[in-house]
Amino acid sequence: MSPGACQMAAAVQLNGAVFDPAATHVMGEAFDCACRSLRGIGQVDSVREIIAKRIIEVAREGERDPDRLFDYALHGLDFFTQP
């Protein structure tokens, strides 16, 4: 993995959550898309951590749609996101 790449697995472990492989796949997909959408704005660790925590929060409630996870992850961030 290249330096500065988004890493979802560490965030899942830090939050003590356990998800099945299908859930982690869609969570990772949503996380990667959210990080890519912020390209050019900055990829500071704290922003990636906020995104990961938001995805985990909604996934714990049973959400598995990567688009909804993506939307929730970026909801409330004061960044302009790029398509």
Secondary structure, DSSP 4 states (H G I P E B T S, - for coil): --TT---HHHHHHHTT----HHHHHHHHHHHHHHHHHTTTT---HHHHHHHHHHHHHHHHTT---HHHHHHHHHTT--SPPP-
